[in-house]
Structures are given as structure tokens and as C-alpha cells.
Amino acid sequence: MAASSSLGPTQNQRGRPHAYDQGYSHWVHPKYAFFLPVKVLSRVFRGKYLALLQQALRQRRIDCPSTLVRALLKEDWVVYAKPAFGDPVGVLRYLGRYTHRVAISNQRLLSFDGRSVSFRWKDYAHGNKQRIMTLTASEFLRRFCQHVLPRGFVRIRHFGYLANARRAALIALARQQLACQPPPTPHPTNSPKATWRCPRCGANMLIGPNLTAQQLAFRCDITDTS
């Protein structure tokens, strides 16, 4: 089965997960109009959480009354399920903010004087107010590199019928069984090369080479590790 764990299951979710049977003989449609019932999800979460809590108590990694677990078992836990997005466009926009963007956009960068970088940030603790922060160049690069994935990690990992090994064959089989036609192949267009303007002087910004964390370390003297 293919479904995204980052999407909150709700009882009114329109996008329904589907699955093949083990023999790939037909497409299995869901019985209900939602992925997981919220009450069932709450109980499963409660059971997993309290099982880890009991394990920590037995290993004496935490110190709390043993009656706490029994008391928590008697309470109904509330698990927040994010409302449905409503259409595929909303899903793609939500996921795209996490999979196809860098740690900071160009619009938030305000100035660089050769030593310090100033940028805008949103203060969620005080009504989403826009504030300005100034960091040394080395500290700015240190924080930025914390968002770079280590070698061997990928942002998007497909599984189920979308796994790389059999994706083409299974998608073709799914379209055949659902009587769906593949989308038309878009024709490439000669669009002008995108340019970015400096928010301070308005001149075109030059795109430099892609540097690894090791190359950045050689170019900058990173001494502040706070």
C-alpha cells in the first residue's frame, strides 16, 4: 500500500488510499471514506507511548510513580488529525514546502556586508511578527548547513507500488485495471532563464557553484559553534 505518513488521517479525508492484493490481480477499493479512524489512532498512540514509558520505568531510566501508567490508561487521549487538503494541488503545495525548498528563501535575505548576514524571520511566539536577525557569515553558513542531508539520505523515499524497482510496471498495471489513460507528455518550451534581483540595490544576482559542506568549511573560518 502507498500512503504518506506526513498527511494527517481524518474521517472526512477525500483522498483515499488504495492497495493491490498480493497477486496484483485487481485494485482494492477502501471500504470507508477515510484512512484511519481518529479514535483508533488515539488508542494506538496511547498504547505505544505507555509501552515505552513502562520500559523506561523497568530500566530505571525515569523516576515516577508506577500508578501513573495505570491512571493514564484510563484516560482518553486526544490525537490531532490535520484536516483534509481537499484536492491534489493542496497536497503538492504542502509537501513541496518541505521537499523542494532550501532552508531560507532569497526574499528573506536582506544584506551582506562581507562579514555579517541580515535576514527576516517570523516570530511565531509573538503573533507571527516579522523580525530581523543579523549573524556572522560563518554562523549563518553553520546554521544553513544543518539543513543539508547527510550522504546517503534522500528527501523523498517512495514505497509500495511507487517504489523505484517496479514503479513503471505497477503504475501501468494500475492504469489498465482502473481504465485510466496516462497524462500527455508535456512539450519543452524555451522559457527565459530565471534571474533574481538583489533586495538592496536591485541588480541581478549571480548564481554561484554548488558547494559541499566540506568546501564551505575550507572557504570560511567557522570558529563559533554555539
N, CA, C and O of each residue as an XYZ file, in Angstrom:
904
protein
N       0.846     -1.185      0.000
C       0.000      0.000      0.000
C       0.879      1.232      0.000
O       1.969      1.211      0.572
N       0.437      2.289     -0.619
C       1.189      3.535     -0.684
C       0.374      4.636     -0.033
O      -0.737      4.937     -0.469
N       0.927      5.236      1.010
C       0.294      6.374      1.663
C       1.376      7.157      2.359
O       2.411      6.594      2.716
N       1.166      8.434      2.560
C       2.167      9.287      3.176
C       1.889      9.409      4.655
O       0.781      9.761      5.059
N       2.907      9.115      5.478
C       2.728      9.217      6.921
C       2.693     10.655      7.402
O       2.300     10.919      8.539
N       3.103     11.599      6.542
C       3.098     13.002      6.948
C       1.727     13.646      6.801
O       1.527     14.766      7.271
N       0.782     12.972      6.164
C      -0.551     13.531      5.987
C      -1.432     13.045      7.112
O      -1.529     11.844      7.366
N      -2.077     13.986      7.789
C      -2.902     13.610      8.921
C      -4.140     12.858      8.494
O      -4.900     13.367      7.671
N      -4.378     11.660      9.021
C      -5.601     10.934      8.675
C      -6.807     11.550      9.356
O      -6.772     11.830     10.554
N      -7.858     11.760      8.610
C      -9.081     12.330      9.155
C     -10.264     11.536      8.656
O     -10.172     10.824      7.656
N     -11.363     11.659      9.347
C     -12.537     10.904      8.971
C     -13.235     11.476      7.752
O     -14.087     10.806      7.169
N     -12.903     12.689      7.350
C     -13.545     13.270      6.170
C     -12.548     13.474      5.044
O     -12.767     14.304      4.161
N     -11.452     12.721      5.067
C     -10.429     12.911      4.060
C     -10.908     12.397      2.712
O     -11.390     11.269      2.604
N     -10.773     13.229      1.682
C     -11.266     12.859      0.362
C     -10.289     11.955     -0.369
O     -10.704     11.039     -1.078
N      -8.990     12.204     -0.203
C      -8.015     11.369     -0.864
C      -7.916     10.024     -0.173
O      -7.439      9.942      0.959
N      -8.360      8.968     -0.840
C      -8.449      7.672     -0.195
C      -7.276      6.804     -0.595
O      -6.930      6.751     -1.775
N      -6.652      6.119      0.360
C      -5.590      5.195     -0.009
C      -6.168      3.934     -0.628
O      -7.234      3.467     -0.227
N      -5.466      3.391     -1.596
C      -5.867      2.170     -2.242
C      -4.706      1.195     -2.174
O      -3.595      1.566     -1.797
N      -4.964     -0.050     -2.540
C      -3.911     -1.049     -2.489
C      -4.205     -2.152     -3.473
O      -5.353     -2.390     -3.847
N      -3.147     -2.821     -3.888
C      -3.284     -4.042     -4.655
C      -3.390     -5.220     -3.700
O      -2.915     -5.162     -2.566
N      -4.027     -6.299     -4.179
C      -3.903     -7.526     -3.430
C      -2.542     -8.135     -3.745
O      -1.838     -7.653     -4.632
N      -2.167     -9.189     -3.027
C      -0.818     -9.729     -3.147
C      -0.532    -10.279     -4.541
O       0.624    -10.309     -4.961
N      -1.554    -10.712     -5.260
C      -1.330    -11.242     -6.593
C      -1.420    -10.208     -7.691
O      -1.278    -10.549     -8.866
N      -1.655     -8.940     -7.342
C      -1.777     -7.857     -8.315
C      -2.869     -8.161     -9.339
O      -2.753     -7.777    -10.503
N      -3.930     -8.851     -8.911
C      -4.975     -9.239     -9.853
C      -6.037     -8.163    -10.007
O      -6.669     -8.072    -11.059
N      -6.246     -7.349     -8.985
C      -7.244     -6.298     -9.098
C      -6.927     -5.204     -8.084
O      -6.156     -5.394     -7.143
N      -7.546     -4.063     -8.311
C      -7.356     -2.872     -7.464
C      -8.340     -2.930     -6.312
O      -9.539     -3.101     -6.531
N      -7.851     -2.789     -5.085
C      -8.685     -2.898     -3.884
C      -9.147     -1.511     -3.482
O      -8.325     -0.650     -3.168
N     -10.440     -1.286     -3.488
C     -11.007     -0.008     -3.081
C     -11.299     -0.021     -1.582
O     -11.653     -1.068     -1.039
N     -11.160      1.114     -0.903
C     -11.388      1.152      0.545
C     -12.872      1.004      0.881
O     -13.747      1.370      0.096
N     -13.122      0.469      2.048
C     -14.499      0.302      2.493
C     -15.071      1.593      3.036
O     -16.271      1.844      2.928
N     -14.193      2.432      3.634
C     -14.654      3.678      4.239
C     -14.020      4.866      3.519
O     -13.085      4.707      2.733
N     -14.539      6.042      3.798
C     -14.087      7.258      3.122
C     -12.947      7.954      3.854
O     -12.750      9.157      3.679
N     -12.190      7.221      4.671
C     -11.069      7.814      5.373
C     -10.018      6.744      5.585
O     -10.293      5.553      5.437
N      -8.810      7.174      5.933
C      -7.689      6.251      6.064
C      -7.741      5.514      7.387
O      -7.859      4.289      7.410
N      -7.653      6.243      8.492
C      -7.675      5.655      9.828
C      -8.676      6.413     10.697
O      -8.696      7.643     10.665
N      -9.515      5.708     11.480
C     -10.400      6.402     12.421
C      -9.585      7.123     13.487
O      -8.591      6.593     13.984
N     -10.003      8.314     13.830
C      -9.251      9.118     14.786
C      -9.216      8.446     16.162
O      -8.187      8.485     16.837
N     -10.318      7.836     16.582
C     -10.344      7.183     17.891
C      -9.390      5.993     17.943
O      -8.709      5.782     18.946
N      -9.345      5.225     16.872
C      -8.409      4.096     16.821
C      -6.976      4.601     16.841
O      -6.122      4.038     17.526
N      -6.713      5.665     16.089
C      -5.371      6.248     16.070
C      -4.971      6.721     17.459
O      -3.816      6.563     17.855
N      -5.907      7.301     18.204
C      -5.613      7.778     19.555
C      -5.249      6.629     20.478
O      -4.316      6.745     21.273
N      -5.975      5.518     20.384
C      -5.697      4.386     21.262
C      -4.371      3.711     20.914
O      -3.640      3.279     21.806
N      -4.066      3.621     19.642
C      -2.789      3.036     19.244
C      -1.635      3.907     19.728
O      -0.633      3.402     20.232
N      -1.788      5.221     19.569
C      -0.744      6.129     20.035
C      -0.568      6.024     21.550
O       0.557      6.011     22.051
N      -1.672      5.952     22.266
C      -1.600      5.802     23.721
C      -0.899      4.508     24.113
O      -0.067      4.511     25.020
N      -1.221      3.404     23.445
C      -0.592      2.133     23.770
C       0.900      2.136     23.504
O       1.678      1.646     24.323
N       1.311      2.688     22.358
C       2.739      2.737     22.034
C       3.499      3.627     23.019
O       4.597      3.289     23.461
N       2.905      4.755     23.347
C       3.573      5.698     24.257
C       3.741      5.086     25.651
O       4.813      5.164     26.249
N       2.663      4.478     26.157
C       2.730      3.922     27.507
C       3.600      2.677     27.555
O       4.179      2.378     28.599
N       3.708      1.940     26.448
C       4.620      0.795     26.420
C       6.065      1.249     26.567
O       6.844      0.619     27.282
N       6.425      2.327     25.902
C       7.779      2.877     26.051
C       7.987      3.449     27.445
O       9.086      3.369     27.995
N       6.935      4.025     28.019
C       7.045      4.557     29.370
C       7.281      3.433     30.384
O       8.104      3.578     31.287
N       6.564      2.318     30.240
C       6.769      1.179     31.127
C       8.160      0.589     30.959
O       8.778      0.172     31.939
N       8.654      0.550     29.743
C      10.005      0.050     29.510
C      11.040      0.933     30.199
O      11.995      0.431     30.792
N      10.848      2.243     30.120
C      11.781      3.158     30.787
C      11.712      3.010     32.304
O      12.729      3.150     32.983
N      10.514      2.727     32.847
C      10.387      2.509     34.288
C      11.106      1.236     34.724
O      11.770      1.221     35.760
N      10.975      0.168     33.936
C      11.650     -1.084     34.290
C      13.170     -0.938     34.228
O      13.885     -1.534     35.033
N      13.652     -0.160     33.291
C      15.088      0.051     33.163
C      15.593      1.153     34.076
O      16.787      1.453     34.086
N      14.693      1.762     34.848
C      15.025      2.815     35.812
C      15.723      4.001     35.140
O      16.648      4.600     35.689
N      15.248      4.313     33.941
C      15.769      5.500     33.253
C      14.983      6.749     33.621
O      15.451      7.863     33.388
N      13.793      6.577     34.195
C      12.997      7.692     34.682
C      12.491      7.330     36.073
O      12.450      6.157     36.447
N      12.116      8.325     36.815
C      11.641      8.131     38.181
C      10.270      8.778     38.308
O      10.152     10.002     38.362
N       9.227      7.937     38.356
C       7.867      8.434     38.528
C       7.032      7.318     39.143
O       7.427      6.155     39.061
N       5.901      7.626     39.750
C       5.071      6.599     40.400
C       4.588      5.553     39.396
O       4.221      5.887     38.269
N       4.591      4.292     39.811
C       4.137      3.210     38.936
C       2.639      3.300     38.665
O       2.146      2.750     37.680
N       1.930      3.988     39.530
C       0.480      4.133     39.322
C       0.148      5.118     38.200
O      -1.000      5.220     37.769
N       1.158      5.832     37.738
C       0.912      6.815     36.687
C       0.450      6.138     35.399
O      -0.462      6.625     34.731
N       1.075      5.022     35.055
C       0.712      4.335     33.813
C      -0.720      3.832     33.876
O      -1.464      3.967     32.905
N      -1.115      3.255     35.002
C      -2.493      2.764     35.138
C      -3.493      3.913     35.056
O      -4.573      3.762     34.486
N      -3.133      5.050     35.621
C      -4.032      6.206     35.555
C      -4.162      6.727     34.125
O      -5.243      7.134     33.700
N      -3.045      6.712     33.383
C      -3.085      7.198     32.009
C      -3.852      6.262     31.099
O      -4.449      6.705     30.118
N      -3.847      4.964     31.411
C      -4.599      4.007     30.600
C      -6.107      4.228     30.689
O      -6.844      3.882     29.766
N      -6.562      4.801     31.794
C      -7.992      5.020     31.986
C      -8.493      6.270     31.276
O      -9.700      6.468     31.142
N      -7.572      7.112     30.821
C      -7.962      8.371     30.182
C      -7.988      8.218     28.659
O      -7.196      7.472     28.083
N      -8.902      8.931     28.028
C      -8.931      9.000     26.569
C      -7.924     10.041     26.094
O      -7.944     11.189     26.536
N      -7.062      9.632     25.204
C      -6.055     10.530     24.660
C      -6.592     11.198     23.402
O      -7.344     10.596     22.637
N      -6.201     12.430     23.202
C      -6.635     13.201     22.037
C      -5.439     13.339     21.091
O      -4.425     13.941     21.445
N      -5.565     12.786     19.909
C      -4.537     12.888     18.879
C      -5.040     13.827     17.793
O      -6.115     13.611     17.232
N      -4.283     14.851     17.499
C      -4.703     15.819     16.491
C      -4.537     15.237     15.086
O      -3.454     14.774     14.730
N      -5.569     15.259     14.319
C      -5.545     14.822     12.923
C      -5.771     16.035     12.042
O      -6.808     16.693     12.132
N      -4.814     16.326     11.204
C      -4.896     17.525     10.361
C      -6.051     17.404      9.379
O      -6.240     16.339      8.791
N      -6.831     18.466      9.183
C      -7.947     18.396      8.230
C      -7.479     18.037      6.825
O      -6.320     18.243      6.466
N      -8.389     17.505      6.055
C      -8.066     17.084      4.690
C      -7.687     18.278      3.829
O      -8.186     19.385      4.032
N      -6.806     18.047      2.871
C      -6.389     19.108      1.964
C      -7.454     19.402      0.910
O      -7.554     20.529      0.426
N      -8.238     18.408      0.559
C      -9.337     18.638     -0.364
C      -9.054     18.291     -1.806
O      -9.949     17.815     -2.505
N      -7.821     18.516     -2.283
C      -7.518     18.193     -3.671
C      -6.026     17.925     -3.796
O      -5.259     18.270     -2.898
N      -5.604     17.312     -4.904
C      -4.170     17.002     -5.074
C      -3.276     18.232     -5.083
O      -2.118     18.155     -4.672
N      -3.801     19.380     -5.552
C      -2.977     20.585     -5.595
C      -2.570     21.017     -4.185
O      -1.430     21.421     -3.959
N      -3.512     20.928     -3.237
C      -3.190     21.279     -1.858
C      -2.158     20.359     -1.257
O      -1.294     20.804     -0.501
N      -2.235     19.074     -1.582
C      -1.247     18.113     -1.084
C       0.137     18.440     -1.620
O       1.112     18.450     -0.869
N       0.225     18.708     -2.926
C       1.524     19.004     -3.537
C       2.125     20.293     -2.984
O       3.335     20.378     -2.777
N       1.283     21.291     -2.748
C       1.799     22.550     -2.190
C       2.332     22.334     -0.774
O       3.361     22.895     -0.397
N       1.623     21.520      0.003
C       2.070     21.254      1.370
C       3.393     20.505      1.370
O       4.331     20.893      2.066
N       3.472     19.424      0.584
C       4.694     18.632      0.556
C       5.846     19.401     -0.085
O       7.001     19.246      0.314
N       5.530     20.227     -1.076
C       6.578     20.964     -1.764
C       7.329     21.928     -0.871
O       8.503     22.211     -1.110
N       6.660     22.439      0.166
C       7.337     23.349      1.091
C       8.423     22.645      1.885
O       9.330     23.296      2.404
N       8.345     21.315      1.989
C       9.328     20.565      2.753
C      10.330     19.831      1.872
O      11.434     19.524      2.323
N       9.973     19.549      0.641
C      10.831     18.722     -0.198
C      11.557     19.500     -1.281
O      12.576     19.023     -1.781
N      11.084     20.664     -1.662
C      11.670     21.384     -2.783
C      11.957     22.840     -2.428
O      11.760     23.734     -3.251
N      12.408     23.070     -1.238
C      12.826     24.422     -0.886
C      14.070     24.331     -0.018
O      14.332     23.309      0.616
N      14.823     25.407     -0.003
C      16.028     25.443      0.807
C      15.688     25.958      2.206
O      14.537     26.278      2.502
N      16.708     26.029      3.055
C      16.468     26.434      4.437
C      15.966     27.864      4.537
O      15.228     28.188      5.468
N      16.344     28.724      3.607
C      15.908     30.119      3.635
C      15.775     30.597      2.195
O      16.631     30.303      1.361
N      14.714     31.325      1.902
C      14.490     31.803      0.539
C      15.260     33.097      0.305
O      15.659     33.785      1.244
N      15.457     33.408     -0.979
C      16.196     34.620     -1.322
C      15.475     35.883     -0.853
O      16.117     36.885     -0.535
N      14.136     35.837     -0.808
C      13.378     37.027     -0.420
C      13.625     37.421      1.031
O      13.423     38.578      1.398
N      14.059     36.471      1.862
C      14.287     36.780      3.276
C      15.672     37.352      3.528
O      15.919     37.916      4.594
N      16.572     37.219      2.578
C      17.919     37.764      2.738
C      17.887     39.265      2.490
O      17.386     39.715      1.460
N      18.421     40.039      3.428
C      18.351     41.495      3.336
C      19.682     42.128      2.950
O      19.725     42.981      2.064
N      20.761     41.724      3.600
C      22.040     42.374      3.321
C      23.191     41.479      3.729
O      23.048     40.574      4.552
N      24.351     41.761      3.121
C      25.609     41.097      3.468
C      26.724     42.113      3.250
O      26.925     42.592      2.134
N      27.445     42.437      4.314
C      28.490     43.453      4.241
C      29.891     42.874      4.179
O      30.872     43.582      4.409
N      29.989     41.588      3.870
C      31.299     40.945      3.831
C      31.623     40.185      5.102
O      32.501     39.322      5.102
N      30.926     40.494      6.186
C      31.184     39.809      7.460
C      29.906     39.313      8.111
O      29.917     38.271      8.767
N      28.797     40.038      7.944
C      27.548     39.686      8.609
C      26.424     39.569      7.591
O      26.434     40.226      6.551
N      25.447     38.711      7.915
C      24.281     38.483      7.074
C      23.038     38.872      7.863
O      22.870     38.440      9.003
N      22.169     39.680      7.272
C      20.906     40.061      7.894
C      19.762     39.457      7.089
O      19.783     39.465      5.858
N      18.783     38.943      7.783
C      17.645     38.307      7.112
C      16.406     38.441      7.979
O      16.496     38.707      9.178
N      15.244     38.254      7.357
C      13.969     38.301      8.062
C      13.615     36.923      8.595
O      13.933     35.901      7.987
N      12.947     36.917      9.747
C      12.439     35.658     10.289
C      11.105     35.926     10.978
O      10.834     37.044     11.415
N      10.285     34.900     11.068
C       8.944     35.032     11.624
C       8.940     34.549     13.069
O       9.319     33.413     13.356
N       8.509     35.416     13.968
C       8.457     35.107     15.395
C       7.084     34.514     15.721
O       6.126     35.245     15.972
N       7.001     33.176     15.713
C       5.722     32.508     15.954
C       5.245     32.690     17.392
O       4.046     32.612     17.661
N       6.174     32.932     18.315
C       5.786     33.072     19.717
C       5.121     34.404     20.014
O       4.516     34.563     21.074
N       5.220     35.367     19.102
C       4.642     36.694     19.334
C       3.820     37.136     18.125
O       4.089     38.175     17.524
N       2.816     36.333     17.780
C       1.871     36.719     16.743
C       2.425     36.748     15.339
O       1.974     37.554     14.525
N       3.400     35.888     15.017
C       3.970     35.790     13.665
C       4.530     37.121     13.166
O       4.419     37.442     11.983
N       5.133     37.892     14.073
C       5.707     39.175     13.685
C       7.006     38.963     12.909
O       7.789     38.062     13.208
N       7.213     39.820     11.902
C       8.432     39.775     11.108
C       9.548     40.501     11.852
O       9.396     41.663     12.230
N      10.658     39.822     12.058
C      11.796     40.413     12.754
C      13.050     40.237     11.908
O      13.065     39.454     10.958
N      14.090     40.963     12.257
C      15.355     40.923     11.525
C      16.437     40.376     12.450
O      16.565     40.803     13.597
N      17.210     39.426     11.936
C      18.317     38.843     12.681
C      19.600     39.034     11.877
O      19.603     38.901     10.653
N      20.686     39.346     12.576
C      21.989     39.521     11.955
C      22.974     38.527     12.562
O      23.141     38.478     13.781
N      23.618     37.745     11.721
C      24.588     36.738     12.154
C      25.885     36.938     11.395
O      25.902     37.504     10.303
N      26.969     36.466     11.988
C      28.221     36.451     11.239
C      28.095     35.470     10.082
O      27.274     34.553     10.117
N      28.914     35.674      9.060
C      28.826     34.819      7.875
C      29.081     33.359      8.230
O      28.403     32.470      7.715
N      30.042     33.106      9.098
C      30.353     31.723      9.467
C      29.200     31.086     10.236
O      28.881     29.918     10.013
N      28.570     31.840     11.140
C      27.441     31.289     11.893
C      26.238     31.068     10.985
O      25.513     30.085     11.143
N      26.022     31.977     10.036
C      24.918     31.797      9.096
C      25.115     30.528      8.272
O      24.174     29.759      8.081
N      26.342     30.305      7.782
C      26.618     29.105      6.995
C      26.527     27.850      7.856
O      26.101     26.798      7.378
N      26.925     27.956      9.123
C      26.829     26.789     10.004
C      25.380     26.367     10.181
O      25.063     25.180     10.108
N      24.499     27.334     10.413
C      23.086     27.012     10.570
C      22.479     26.515      9.267
O      21.648     25.608      9.268
N      22.898     27.114      8.153
C      22.362     26.688      6.867
C      22.758     25.244      6.558
O      21.943     24.471      6.054
N      24.002     24.881      6.858
C      24.483     23.529      6.548
C      23.823     22.468      7.416
O      23.872     21.285      7.080
N      23.205     22.864      8.526
C      22.483     21.891      9.328
C      21.258     21.350      8.604
O      20.715     20.316      8.993
N      20.814     22.045      7.546
C      19.668     21.594      6.757
C      20.091     20.743      5.556
O      19.242     20.284      4.792
N      21.390     20.534      5.388
C      21.875     19.711      4.286
C      21.839     18.254      4.712
O      22.383     17.901      5.759
N      21.202     17.400      3.909
C      21.083     15.994      4.261
C      22.443     15.312      4.206
O      23.247     15.616      3.325
N      22.716     14.395      5.132
C      23.968     13.628      5.066
C      24.001     12.735      3.831
O      22.970     12.484      3.206
N      25.173     12.270      3.495
C      25.334     11.405      2.335
C      24.534     10.109      2.541
O      24.591      9.488      3.603
N      23.805      9.728      1.521
C      23.009      8.511      1.594
C      21.560      8.745      1.966
O      20.745      7.830      1.844
N      21.206      9.959      2.424
C      19.829     10.279      2.777
C      19.144     10.979      1.599
O      19.786     11.709      0.845
N      17.859     10.754      1.452
C      17.071     11.412      0.416
C      15.854     12.066      1.057
O      15.381     11.617      2.101
N      15.355     13.115      0.440
C      14.199     13.819      0.986
C      12.902     13.049      0.751
O      12.001     13.068      1.589
N      12.815     12.380     -0.377
C      11.600     11.651     -0.726
C      11.971     10.195     -0.967
O      12.834      9.897     -1.793
N      11.322      9.297     -0.252
C      11.555      7.867     -0.451
C      10.211      7.210     -0.766
O       9.295      7.230      0.056
N      10.103      6.635     -1.946
C       8.867      6.004     -2.375
C       8.846      4.538     -1.946
O       9.891      3.899     -1.819
N       7.642      4.019     -1.726
C       7.492      2.619     -1.349
C       6.175      2.110     -1.923
O       5.416      2.865     -2.531
N       5.918      0.830     -1.723
C       4.708      0.245     -2.274
C       4.776      0.189     -3.796
O       5.825     -0.125     -4.359
N       3.667      0.491     -4.461
C       3.672      0.447     -5.920
C       4.427      1.619     -6.544
O       4.603      1.665     -7.762
N       4.875      2.572     -5.710
C       5.685      3.682     -6.210
C       7.173      3.465     -5.976
O       7.972      4.357     -6.261
N       7.569      2.295     -5.461
C       8.986      2.003     -5.263
C       9.704      1.968     -6.609
O       9.134      1.563     -7.622
N      10.951      2.396     -6.602
C      11.677      2.550     -7.860
C      11.809      1.245     -8.630
O      11.824      1.265     -9.861
N      11.906      0.105     -7.939
C      12.191     -1.153     -8.615
C      11.084     -1.555     -9.587
O      11.369     -2.074    -10.665
N       9.814     -1.317     -9.213
C       8.699     -1.780    -10.050
C       7.670     -0.684    -10.306
O       6.520     -0.980    -10.631
N       8.061      0.546    -10.166
C       7.101      1.640    -10.277
C       6.471      1.707    -11.666
O       5.249      1.800    -11.780
N       7.280      1.661    -12.719
C       6.741      1.811    -14.071
C       5.755      0.695    -14.401
O       4.690      0.946    -14.965
N       6.118     -0.548    -14.045
C       5.245     -1.675    -14.378
C       3.948     -1.630    -13.584
O       2.881     -1.896    -14.139
N       4.018     -1.294    -12.276
C       2.822     -1.311    -11.445
C       1.903     -0.126    -11.741
O       0.683     -0.265    -11.659
N       2.458      1.025    -12.080
C       1.612      2.160    -12.441
C       0.870      1.863    -13.747
O      -0.309      2.189    -13.886
N       1.568      1.246    -14.697
C       0.899      0.865    -15.942
C      -0.208     -0.156    -15.680
O      -1.274     -0.094    -16.292
N       0.053     -1.099    -14.762
C      -0.964     -2.094    -14.425
C      -2.155     -1.440    -13.727
O      -3.302     -1.807    -13.984
N      -1.888     -0.471    -12.844
C      -2.974      0.224    -12.148
C      -3.839      0.995    -13.135
O      -5.065      0.974    -13.024
N      -3.225      1.676    -14.098
C      -3.996      2.429    -15.083
C      -4.830      1.487    -15.948
O      -5.947      1.822    -16.342
N      -4.283      0.309    -16.240
C      -5.035     -0.650    -17.043
C      -6.263     -1.149    -16.287
O      -7.349     -1.229    -16.861
N      -6.104     -1.485    -15.005
C      -7.219     -2.004    -14.234
C      -8.240     -0.936    -13.886
O      -9.418     -1.245    -13.708
N      -7.807      0.331    -13.786
C      -8.725      1.430    -13.497
C      -9.223      2.114    -14.757
O      -9.986      3.077    -14.685
N      -8.792      1.617    -15.914
C      -9.203      2.186    -17.201
C      -8.869      3.670    -17.285
O      -9.679      4.481    -17.733
N      -7.655      4.010    -16.842
C      -7.195      5.393    -16.879
C      -6.113      5.542    -17.946
O      -5.283      4.653    -18.132
N      -6.135      6.658    -18.630
C      -5.128      6.953    -19.630
C      -3.982      7.735    -18.988
O      -4.221      8.586    -18.131
N      -2.744      7.455    -19.392
C      -1.621      8.232    -18.843
C      -1.705      9.680    -19.273
O      -2.206      9.968    -20.361
N      -1.226     10.607    -18.445
C      -1.276     12.028    -18.811
C      -0.404     12.302    -20.028
O       0.607     11.629    -20.225
N      -0.777     13.274    -20.840
C       0.041     13.591    -22.025
C       1.408     14.117    -21.624
O       1.551     14.806    -20.614
N       2.398     13.790    -22.417
C       3.766     14.231    -22.158
C       3.894     15.708    -22.509
O       3.632     16.087    -23.651
N       4.290     16.553    -21.556
C       4.415     17.990    -21.871
C       5.588     18.232    -22.810
O       6.629     17.584    -22.704
N       5.405     19.165    -23.722
C       6.463     19.529    -24.663
C       7.325     20.627    -24.043
O       6.800     21.592    -23.488
N       8.636     20.484    -24.135
C       9.520     21.509    -23.555
C       9.364     22.841    -24.265
O       9.209     22.898    -25.485
N       9.407     23.900    -23.493
C       9.302     25.254    -24.047
C      10.575     26.023    -23.743
O      11.238     25.790    -22.732
N      10.894     26.926    -24.623
C      12.086     27.760    -24.450
C      11.735     28.963    -23.580
O      11.488     30.061    -24.079
N      11.717     28.730    -22.265
C      11.402     29.816    -21.340
C      12.672     30.570    -20.988
O      13.745     29.968    -20.926
N      12.576     31.883    -20.755
C      13.770     32.657    -20.393
C      14.334     32.210    -19.058
O      13.600     31.782    -18.168
N      15.654     32.315    -18.931
C      16.339     31.901    -17.713
C      15.940     32.802    -16.547
O      15.949     34.028    -16.660
N      15.595     32.181    -15.437
C      15.149     32.943    -14.271
C      16.323     33.700    -13.654
O      17.435     33.179    -13.566
N      16.060     34.937    -13.230
C      17.071     35.745    -12.553
C      16.487     36.263    -11.257
O      15.271     36.394    -11.119
N      17.362     36.556    -10.306
C      16.951     37.092     -9.015
C      17.565     38.475     -8.840
O      18.695     38.731     -9.254
N      16.794     39.355     -8.220
C      17.228     40.725     -8.002
C      17.693     40.891     -6.559
O      17.109     40.320     -5.638
N      18.729     41.661     -6.380
C      19.204     41.967     -5.039
C      18.170     42.852     -4.349
O      17.788     43.879     -4.909
N      17.704     42.490     -3.151
C      16.674     43.305     -2.488
C      17.178     44.677     -2.067
O      16.379     45.544     -1.713
N      18.500     44.890     -2.101
C      19.050     46.169     -1.654
C      19.333     47.125     -2.815
O      18.922     48.285     -2.778
N      20.049     46.630     -3.868
C      20.419     47.523     -4.977
C      19.618     47.268     -6.237
O      19.631     48.101     -7.144
N      18.914     46.133     -6.327
C      18.103     45.845     -7.496
C      18.843     45.214     -8.650
O      18.229     44.928     -9.678
N      20.158     44.982     -8.524
C      20.924     44.383     -9.611
C      20.687     42.878     -9.663
O      20.227     42.271     -8.697
N      21.015     42.287    -10.822
C      20.859     40.848    -10.964
C      21.858     40.119    -10.053
O      23.026     40.497     -9.963
N      21.374     39.069     -9.383
C      22.227     38.268     -8.514
C      22.816     37.115     -9.319
O      22.112     36.461    -10.089
N      24.095     36.875     -9.138
C      24.791     35.811     -9.843
C      24.668     34.509     -9.063
O      24.823     34.492     -7.842
N      24.390     33.423     -9.773
C      24.270     32.113     -9.152
C      25.642     31.455     -9.161
O      26.208     31.201    -10.224
N      26.170     31.182     -7.989
C      27.482     30.577     -7.876
C      27.428     29.065     -7.950
O      26.354     28.492     -8.133
N      28.568     28.415     -7.810
C      28.608     26.947     -7.892
C      28.006     26.317     -6.643
O      27.960     26.935     -5.579
N      27.546     25.080     -6.791
C      27.049     24.316     -5.650
C      28.229     23.778     -4.852
O      29.070     23.055     -5.385
N      28.288     24.133     -3.575
C      29.410     23.748     -2.719
C      28.952     22.750     -1.676
O      27.845     22.851     -1.145
N      29.810     21.787     -1.386
C      29.536     20.844     -0.313
C      29.874     21.482      1.028
O      30.487     22.548      1.079
N      29.470     20.821      2.123
C      29.784     21.347      3.451
C      31.287     21.429      3.675
O      31.768     22.353      4.331
N      32.034     20.467      3.132
C      33.485     20.490      3.291
C      34.108     21.652      2.533
O      35.040     22.288      3.027
N      33.603     21.935      1.338
C      34.124     23.062      0.574
C      33.804     24.392      1.258
O      34.623     25.311      1.248
N      32.593     24.493      1.861
C      32.261     25.708      2.601
C      33.177     25.892      3.802
O      33.563     27.015      4.128
N      33.528     24.785      4.462
C      34.403     24.872      5.627
C      35.789     25.383      5.247
O      36.415     26.106      6.022
N      36.275     25.012      4.054
C      37.576     25.492      3.607
C      37.538     26.976      3.259
O      38.527     27.685      3.445
N      36.397     27.448      2.752
C      36.294     28.844      2.339
C      36.023     29.790      3.498
O      36.368     30.970      3.427
N      35.405     29.284      4.572
C      35.051     30.134      5.717
C      35.719     29.595      6.955
O      35.860     28.384      7.121
N      36.128     30.489      7.819
C      36.726     30.124      9.089
C      35.621     29.990     10.115
O      35.229     30.981     10.731
N      35.100     28.764     10.313
C      33.989     28.538     11.233
C      34.568     28.273     12.617
O      35.009     27.164     12.916
N      34.560     29.294     13.445
C      35.099     29.159     14.793
C      34.038     29.171     15.849
O      34.236     28.605     16.924
N      32.886     29.813     15.575
C      31.807     29.889     16.550
C      30.890     28.697     16.353
O      30.249     28.597     15.307
N      30.802     27.791     17.311
C      29.952     26.596     17.217
C      28.800     26.651     18.176
O      28.205     25.621     18.489
N      28.467     27.847     18.655
C      27.338     27.952     19.587
C      26.035     27.795     18.866
O      24.974     27.854     19.488
